[in-house]
Amino acid sequence: MTRAAPPRPTGLPHAVFLQRVTDEPATSPEVRLGQGAFLALRFVDLLSPDREPPAPDVFRYQWAATERYCSELAGEGTEAAHLAGIVRATSEAHRNEDVRGLAPALLAYALYLEQDSHLEEAEDVLLTLIRVGGTRLAASDATAAWMRVGRVRRLRTEFDPAAAAYAEAGRIAAAAGDRQSVLLSRIGQCNVLYFRGNLGEAEQGWRSVLADSTAAGFINVQAQAEHGLGSILHRRGQAHDAAPHLWRAYELYEDDGALRALGDLGNLMLALGDIMGAERALNEVVRRAALPDLLANAKIELMHCASFRRDRVGFERWRERALDHFEDTLPNIRADYHFKVGIGLARFGNFGKAETQMQQALEIASAHGLHELVFRIERIKNGLRECDALEHSESSAAEPVVWTEQLREVSASLAALSA
């Protein structure tokens, strides 16, 4: 089976890891870990099918040098352990003449980098696996690698390349008869449409995936489709219809997706005016979450709840807490933070600073192609000095909320959750 290969990097391969020296002192652990990653991935490159196999002496020399450098990093935590694992996997792959053993180590390292917001580095690791493994990789590993490439590109708001990566993952999965991964690739493409602001097409896509995954019994895909559908209905002003989908996603998920769904549900309950329900959901996320972006989103929304209640002390407390590691957060989170700080400041009558925050949010969202967020920011920024207009335009509900039996059940479930 022919697979699309990433273009071979121009310039110095893996140079992205050496860029850490621009942000840290040359002797800092972060820089030394970056140098270790550079060496480890250059070692992996020796197994690439588009180069001559290394002479035994050459391979042993580079192995010894790389292993020695990485062993000196042993006390530097999780990333050092990943690098040591990559070196071991590469030597074993060479000895066994089977590059498939590289996949677990490289996929795990890429996930670590993604969760630490080193997105460009994560993409470099994934493309290294795809390039070195080529058609020798198991279809499941090739699919997983392309799916992760799609995700990190989407998080970097590189939407066309992200869609292409998801499509390639789906193509490989379809050729291998992996129906679940085909559906997951469609989920990825729906996410690209959603973050681009193409809400109508995204909703159609998620409804289609939900129907297909339910029929096939793929619980994890159902959870993601329910989550996506709830998010899209919220954005389209149908929060009362969205809430049951988000709660269903929370119940179906078996991983951190559950807390993401719960955080989105908290945001939605605020839009419906159920402040207590919103704060119950968001405080649960803060209590249980470990991933930085999950924590940042929940703290931003709790700051937003405080300003909604006109609680100036609570607003400032959550505003300060949301700044933890703020420089490392993703563009959509940074834009959302400034956006909701601006709303809060306007509520407390500080319109000059509120407009400055809104402008910052708008610049970040525009620079990264976050069209739907740009639209929301502009809409509220234009009515910033009108308190009634602010409350109306901020709400996701396009019509008076009907507290259906399903919606009351969701609110009761949140009360039981916090209890």
C-alpha positions as CSV (number, residue, x, y, z in Angstrom):
1,M,0.0,0.0,0.0
2,T,1.4,3.4,-1.0
3,R,1.3,6.0,1.7
4,A,1.9,9.7,1.5
5,A,5.3,10.6,2.8
6,P,6.0,14.0,4.4
7,P,8.5,16.1,2.4
8,R,12.1,15.7,3.6
9,P,13.0,18.7,5.8
10,T,15.1,21.4,4.1
11,G,17.9,22.8,6.2
12,L,19.1,21.2,9.4
13,P,16.7,18.3,10.4
14,H,15.1,18.7,13.9
15,A,16.5,22.2,14.2
16,V,13.3,23.1,16.0
17,F,14.6,21.5,19.2
18,L,17.7,23.7,19.1
19,Q,15.5,26.9,19.1
20,R,15.0,26.4,22.8
21,V,18.3,28.1,23.3
22,T,16.7,31.4,22.2
23,D,14.3,31.3,25.2
24,E,16.6,29.9,28.0
25,P,20.2,30.1,29.2
26,A,22.4,27.7,27.3
27,T,23.0,25.6,30.4
28,S,19.4,25.3,31.4
29,P,17.8,21.8,31.6
30,E,15.3,22.8,28.9
31,V,18.0,23.6,26.4
32,R,20.0,20.5,27.3
33,L,16.9,18.4,26.8
34,G,16.3,20.1,23.4
35,Q,19.8,19.2,22.4
36,G,19.2,15.6,23.6
37,A,16.1,15.4,21.5
38,F,18.0,16.7,18.5
39,L,20.6,14.0,18.9
40,A,18.1,11.2,19.5
41,L,16.1,12.0,16.4
42,R,19.3,12.3,14.3
43,F,20.0,8.8,15.6
44,V,16.5,7.6,14.4
45,D,17.3,9.1,11.0
46,L,20.0,6.5,10.5
47,L,17.1,4.0,9.8
48,S,15.4,6.1,7.1
49,P,14.8,4.1,4.0
50,D,15.9,6.9,1.7
51,R,19.5,6.7,2.8
52,E,22.3,4.1,2.7
53,P,22.3,1.8,5.7
54,P,25.0,3.0,8.1
55,A,28.2,1.0,8.4
56,P,28.3,-1.0,11.7
57,D,31.0,1.2,13.1
58,V,29.2,4.4,12.3
59,F,26.0,3.2,13.9
60,R,27.8,2.0,17.1
61,Y,29.6,5.3,17.4
62,Q,26.4,7.4,17.1
63,W,24.6,5.1,19.4
64,A,27.2,5.4,22.1
65,A,27.5,9.2,21.8
66,T,23.7,9.7,21.9
67,E,23.2,7.2,24.7
68,R,26.0,8.9,26.7
69,Y,24.5,12.4,26.3
70,C,20.9,11.2,27.2
71,S,22.2,9.3,30.2
72,E,23.6,12.6,31.6
73,L,20.0,13.9,31.4
74,A,18.6,11.1,33.6
75,G,17.7,13.4,36.5
76,E,15.8,15.9,34.3
77,G,12.3,14.2,34.5
78,T,9.8,12.8,32.1
79,E,11.3,14.2,28.9
80,A,14.7,12.7,29.6
81,A,13.0,9.3,30.1
82,H,11.3,9.6,26.7
83,L,14.6,10.4,25.0
84,A,16.3,7.4,26.7
85,G,13.4,5.2,25.4
86,I,13.8,6.5,21.9
87,V,17.5,5.6,21.9
88,R,16.8,2.1,23.1
89,A,14.0,1.6,20.6
90,T,16.2,2.7,17.7
91,S,19.1,0.4,18.7
92,E,16.6,-2.5,19.0
93,A,15.0,-1.6,15.6
94,H,18.4,-1.7,14.0
95,R,19.3,-5.0,15.6
96,N,16.0,-6.6,14.7
97,E,15.7,-4.9,11.3
98,D,12.2,-3.9,12.2
99,V,11.4,-0.2,12.5
100,R,7.9,-0.9,13.9
101,G,9.4,-0.9,17.3
102,L,10.0,2.8,17.0
103,A,6.3,3.7,17.0
104,P,5.4,3.4,20.7
105,A,8.4,5.5,21.8
106,L,8.0,8.3,19.2
107,L,4.2,8.5,19.6
108,A,4.5,8.7,23.4
109,Y,7.1,11.5,23.1
110,A,5.0,13.4,20.6
111,L,2.0,13.2,22.9
112,Y,4.2,14.5,25.8
113,L,5.4,17.5,23.7
114,E,1.8,18.3,22.6
115,Q,0.5,18.3,26.1
116,D,3.4,20.6,27.1
117,S,2.4,22.9,24.2
118,H,5.6,22.2,22.2
119,L,3.5,21.7,19.1
120,E,6.1,22.3,16.4
121,E,8.4,19.9,18.1
122,A,5.6,17.3,18.4
123,E,5.0,17.6,14.7
124,D,8.7,17.1,13.9
125,V,8.7,13.8,16.0
126,L,5.5,12.5,14.3
127,L,6.8,13.3,10.8
128,T,10.1,11.6,11.7
129,L,8.2,8.4,12.5
130,I,6.2,8.6,9.3
131,R,9.2,9.3,7.1
132,V,11.5,6.7,8.7
133,G,8.8,4.1,9.1
134,G,7.2,4.6,5.7
135,T,5.4,1.5,4.4
136,R,7.2,-0.6,7.0
137,L,5.0,0.8,9.8
138,A,1.9,-1.1,10.9
139,A,-1.2,0.5,9.5
140,S,-2.5,1.3,13.0
141,D,0.7,3.2,13.8
142,A,0.7,5.1,10.6
143,T,-2.9,6.0,11.1
144,A,-2.2,7.2,14.7
145,A,0.7,9.2,13.6
146,W,-1.2,11.1,10.9
147,M,-4.1,11.6,13.3
148,R,-1.7,13.3,15.8
149,V,-0.2,15.4,13.0
150,G,-3.7,16.6,12.1
151,R,-4.3,17.5,15.8
152,V,-1.1,19.4,16.3
153,R,-1.6,21.3,13.1
154,R,-5.1,22.2,14.0
155,L,-3.9,23.4,17.4
156,R,-1.4,25.6,15.6
157,T,-4.4,26.8,13.4
158,E,-2.8,25.4,10.2
159,F,-6.2,24.2,9.0
160,D,-5.5,23.1,5.4
161,P,-2.5,21.0,6.4
162,A,-4.5,19.6,9.4
163,A,-7.4,18.5,7.1
164,A,-4.9,16.9,4.7
165,A,-3.3,14.9,7.6
166,Y,-6.7,13.7,8.9
167,A,-7.7,12.7,5.3
168,E,-4.4,10.7,5.0
169,A,-5.1,8.9,8.3
170,G,-8.6,8.0,7.1
171,R,-7.2,6.7,3.8
172,I,-4.7,4.4,5.5
173,A,-7.4,3.2,7.9
174,A,-9.9,2.5,5.2
175,A,-7.3,0.5,3.2
176,A,-6.6,-1.6,6.4
177,G,-10.3,-2.1,7.1
178,D,-10.2,-0.1,10.3
179,R,-13.7,1.3,10.5
180,Q,-13.2,3.0,13.9
181,S,-10.2,4.9,12.8
182,V,-12.0,6.0,9.6
183,L,-14.7,7.6,11.8
184,L,-12.0,9.2,14.0
185,S,-10.4,10.8,11.0
186,R,-13.9,12.2,10.1
187,I,-14.1,13.6,13.7
188,G,-10.8,15.3,13.1
189,Q,-12.0,16.9,9.9
190,C,-15.2,18.1,11.7
191,N,-13.0,19.7,14.3
192,V,-11.1,21.6,11.6
193,L,-14.4,22.8,10.1
194,Y,-15.6,23.9,13.6
195,F,-12.5,25.9,14.5
196,R,-12.5,27.5,11.1
197,G,-16.1,28.7,11.7
198,N,-17.8,26.5,9.2
199,L,-20.5,25.5,11.7
200,G,-23.1,24.2,9.3
201,E,-20.9,21.7,7.6
202,A,-19.3,20.7,10.9
203,E,-22.8,20.0,12.4
204,Q,-23.7,17.8,9.4
205,G,-20.4,15.9,9.8
206,W,-20.8,15.3,13.5
207,R,-24.4,14.1,13.1
208,S,-23.3,11.7,10.4
209,V,-20.4,10.3,12.5
210,L,-22.7,10.0,15.6
211,A,-25.2,7.9,13.6
212,D,-22.5,5.7,12.1
213,S,-20.6,5.2,15.4
214,T,-23.8,4.4,17.3
215,A,-24.7,1.8,14.7
216,A,-21.2,0.3,14.9
217,G,-21.0,0.4,18.7
218,F,-17.8,2.5,18.9
219,I,-18.3,4.1,22.3
220,N,-15.2,6.4,22.1
221,V,-16.2,7.7,18.7
222,Q,-19.8,8.3,20.0
223,A,-18.4,10.3,22.9
224,Q,-16.4,12.5,20.6
225,A,-19.4,13.0,18.2
226,E,-21.8,13.8,21.1
227,H,-19.2,16.3,22.4
228,G,-18.7,17.9,19.0
229,L,-22.5,18.1,18.4
230,G,-23.0,19.7,21.8
231,S,-20.3,22.3,21.1
232,I,-21.7,23.2,17.7
233,L,-25.3,23.5,18.9
234,H,-24.0,25.8,21.7
235,R,-22.2,28.0,19.2
236,R,-25.3,28.1,17.0
237,G,-27.5,29.5,19.8
238,Q,-29.2,26.2,20.8
239,A,-27.7,25.8,24.2
240,H,-30.8,24.0,25.6
241,D,-30.4,21.3,22.9
242,A,-26.7,21.2,23.4
243,A,-26.6,20.4,27.1
244,P,-27.8,16.8,26.9
245,H,-25.3,16.0,24.2
246,L,-22.4,17.3,26.4
247,W,-23.6,15.4,29.4
248,R,-23.9,12.3,27.3
249,A,-20.4,12.8,26.1
250,Y,-19.2,13.2,29.7
251,E,-20.8,9.8,30.6
252,L,-19.4,8.0,27.5
253,Y,-15.8,9.2,27.7
254,E,-13.2,7.0,29.4
255,D,-10.3,9.5,29.4
256,D,-9.6,13.2,29.7
257,G,-12.2,13.9,27.2
258,A,-14.8,13.6,30.0
259,L,-13.3,16.7,31.7
260,R,-13.2,18.6,28.4
261,A,-16.9,17.8,27.9
262,L,-17.7,18.8,31.5
263,G,-15.8,22.1,31.1
264,D,-17.8,22.9,27.9
265,L,-21.0,22.0,29.7
266,G,-20.0,24.5,32.5
267,N,-19.6,27.2,29.9
268,L,-23.0,26.3,28.4
269,M,-24.8,26.4,31.7
270,L,-23.5,29.9,32.3
271,A,-24.9,30.9,28.9
272,L,-28.3,29.5,30.1
273,G,-28.0,31.6,33.3
274,D,-27.5,28.6,35.6
275,I,-24.5,30.0,37.4
276,M,-24.5,27.4,40.2
277,G,-24.5,24.6,37.7
278,A,-21.7,26.2,35.7
279,E,-19.5,26.6,38.7
280,R,-20.2,23.1,39.9
281,A,-19.0,21.7,36.5
282,L,-16.0,24.0,36.3
283,N,-14.8,23.5,39.8
284,E,-14.9,19.7,39.2
285,V,-12.6,20.2,36.2
286,V,-10.2,22.3,38.2
287,R,-10.2,19.7,41.0
288,R,-9.5,16.7,38.7
289,A,-7.7,18.0,35.6
290,A,-3.9,17.7,35.1
291,L,-3.6,18.9,31.5
292,P,-2.6,22.6,31.2
293,D,-5.1,23.6,28.6
294,L,-8.0,22.0,30.5
295,L,-7.0,23.8,33.7
296,A,-6.6,27.1,31.8
297,N,-10.0,26.9,30.1
298,A,-11.8,26.0,33.4
299,K,-10.1,28.9,35.3
300,I,-11.0,31.4,32.5
301,E,-14.7,30.3,32.7
302,L,-14.7,30.5,36.5
303,M,-13.4,34.1,36.1
304,H,-16.2,34.7,33.6
305,C,-18.8,33.3,36.1
306,A,-17.5,35.6,38.8
307,S,-17.8,38.7,36.6
308,F,-21.3,37.5,35.6
309,R,-22.2,37.5,39.3
310,R,-20.5,40.9,39.7
311,D,-18.1,39.4,42.2
312,R,-15.0,41.6,41.7
313,V,-12.9,39.8,44.2
314,G,-13.6,36.4,42.7
315,F,-13.0,37.8,39.2
316,E,-9.6,39.1,40.1
317,R,-8.7,35.9,42.0
318,W,-9.5,33.7,39.0
319,R,-7.9,36.2,36.6
320,E,-4.6,35.9,38.4
321,R,-4.8,32.1,38.6
322,A,-5.6,31.8,34.9
323,L,-2.3,33.4,34.1
324,D,-0.3,30.4,35.4
325,H,2.0,29.4,32.5
326,F,-0.1,31.7,30.3
327,E,2.7,32.3,27.8
328,D,2.7,28.6,26.9
329,T,-1.0,28.4,26.2
330,L,-2.6,27.9,22.7
331,P,-3.8,30.8,20.6
332,N,-7.5,30.1,21.1
333,I,-7.1,30.0,24.9
334,R,-5.1,33.3,24.9
335,A,-7.7,35.0,22.8
336,D,-10.5,33.7,24.9
337,Y,-8.7,34.9,28.1
338,H,-8.4,38.5,26.8
339,F,-11.9,38.4,25.5
340,K,-13.4,37.4,28.8
341,V,-11.2,39.7,30.8
342,G,-12.5,42.5,28.6
343,I,-16.1,41.5,29.3
344,G,-15.4,41.4,33.0
345,L,-13.7,44.8,33.1
346,A,-16.7,46.2,31.1
347,R,-19.1,44.8,33.7
348,F,-17.2,46.6,36.4
349,G,-17.2,49.9,34.4
350,N,-13.6,50.0,33.3
351,F,-14.3,50.4,29.6
352,G,-10.9,51.8,28.6
353,K,-9.0,48.7,29.8
354,A,-11.8,46.5,28.6
355,E,-11.4,47.7,25.0
356,T,-7.7,47.2,25.2
357,Q,-8.3,43.6,26.2
358,M,-10.8,43.1,23.5
359,Q,-8.4,44.4,20.9
360,Q,-5.7,42.0,22.1
361,A,-8.2,39.1,21.8
362,L,-9.2,40.2,18.3
363,E,-5.6,40.5,17.1
364,I,-4.7,37.0,18.4
365,A,-7.9,35.4,16.9
366,S,-7.4,37.2,13.5
367,A,-3.7,36.2,13.3
368,H,-4.5,32.6,13.8
369,G,-7.6,32.3,11.6
370,L,-10.1,31.7,14.4
371,H,-12.9,33.1,12.4
372,E,-15.8,32.2,14.7
373,L,-14.0,33.7,17.7
374,V,-13.3,36.9,15.6
375,F,-17.0,37.2,14.9
376,R,-18.0,36.9,18.6
377,I,-15.3,39.3,19.7
378,E,-16.3,42.0,17.1
379,R,-20.0,41.6,18.0
380,I,-19.4,42.2,21.7
381,K,-16.7,44.8,21.3
382,N,-19.1,47.0,19.3
383,G,-21.6,47.0,22.1
384,L,-19.2,47.0,25.0
385,R,-20.4,50.2,26.7
386,E,-24.0,49.0,26.7
387,C,-24.5,46.7,29.6
388,D,-27.8,45.2,28.4
389,A,-26.4,44.7,24.9
390,L,-23.3,43.0,26.4
391,E,-25.4,40.5,28.4
392,H,-27.6,39.7,25.4
393,S,-24.8,39.4,22.8
394,E,-22.7,37.3,25.2
395,S,-25.4,34.7,25.7
396,S,-25.4,31.8,23.3
397,A,-29.1,31.5,23.4
398,A,-30.8,33.0,20.4
399,E,-34.2,32.5,21.9
400,P,-35.7,32.3,25.4
401,V,-34.4,29.1,27.1
402,V,-37.0,26.4,27.5
403,W,-36.1,24.3,30.6
404,T,-37.0,20.9,29.1
405,E,-37.0,17.7,31.2
406,Q,-33.7,16.8,29.6
407,L,-32.1,20.1,30.6
408,R,-33.5,19.8,34.2
409,E,-31.9,16.3,34.4
410,V,-28.5,17.7,33.3
411,S,-28.7,20.4,36.0
412,A,-29.7,17.8,38.6
413,S,-26.8,15.6,37.5
414,L,-24.3,18.4,38.0
415,A,-25.7,19.0,41.5
416,A,-25.2,15.3,42.3
417,L,-21.7,15.4,40.8
418,S,-20.5,18.2,43.1
419,A,-22.2,16.5,46.1
